[in-house]
């Protein structure tokens, strides 16, 4: 099992910045990927940015050039630096850790943190 605890959400004006943090604990060595997803009301949960051990870092097209994902292995923490925020970035952001075994991914999720971009 893997436990994920997120922090760093809040209210920010358009053009502003926020940094989300996700601390992982438990069976850390089993993790093959970590990343961030988001879900706005009425929408499905979509990937924002992800770090995979085999393919590296990927971003959703909508956040490329504005968001940066990084990790601190010593602290078992993944960060999402969000710059030039737009109202359409408003959503609940979820940290994800995934383990690949037997031809499928097993997902672990944080509790979610609200990000609201509004003037």
N, C-alpha and C positions, 0 to 999 in steps of 0.2 A: 504494500500500500504506500501511496504517496500523499502527503498533505501539502496544500498550497494556501498561503495567506497573502492576500493582496492589500496594497495600500496606495494612496496617492491620488485618488479621484477627487472631484470637486467641481466648482463652478468657475468658468474662465470666460473672458470676453473673446470675441473673434480676433484672431491674430495672436492670441496668447499662447502660453506653453504650460504643459504639465508633465510630470514624470510619474509613471506608475512603477511600483515595485511588486515582486512576487517572490516570497521566500518559500523554498521547498524543504520538506523534511520527510523522514521515513526511508523507504527503499530507493535512495537517490541513484544508486548504481544501475538500476534497471531502466532509467529514463533514456530514450533515444531522441526525443525532441521536446522542446519547450517553446511556448509562444503565447500570443495574445489573440483573443477573438473578441468580437463585439456584437451586441444585439440591441437594435433599436425597437421600440414598440411596433408590433405588427410585422416585424421582419424576422427572418431566420438568423441564426448565429453564424457569422462569417469570420474567416480568418483575417487578421490584420497583419501580423508578422510572426515568423516562426524561425527557430533555429533547429535544424536537423543535423545529427551527427554525420550523415552520409552526403547530404547535398548543400549544407551550409545555411545561409540566411535567405529567406524569401519574404517579399512584401506584397500586400494587395496593391493593385495599380492606383487606387484612390489615395494611398498614403505615401507612395514613393516620393522621396525628396523632402518629406516633412517629418516622418516618424523614423526613429532609429531604435532597433532592438539590440540589447547587449546583455551579457551575463557575467557574473562574478562567481567563478567556480569555487573559490575559497569560502564564499558566503552562501553558496547554493541559491543564488538570487538572480532573477531575470528582471531586466528593466525595459520600460518602453518610454523613450523620450519623445514627446509629441510637441511639435512646433507648428506655428502658423495654423492654429486650430480653426476649424470652420464649424458653423452650426450643424452641418450634416455629419460631423464627427460625434455628435451627441448620441450616447448609447451607454448601456452597461457593458463594461469591459471585463472579460473573464481570462484569468490565467489558465493555461493548459499545460499539462505534462503528459507525454505519451510514451508507451512502451510497445515495441513491435515484436510479436512472437507468433509463430505458427501461421504466418500469412495474414495477420490482421493487427490493427492498432488497438491498444487498450488505453482509454483516456481517463485522466484525472482532472478535476476542475476545482478552481477556487470559488469563493462565494460570490464574486463579482463586485465591481466598484463602479459607481455612477460617475460618468463624465458628462457635464452639461456645458455647452458652448453657446453663450447667449449674451447679448448686450443689455 
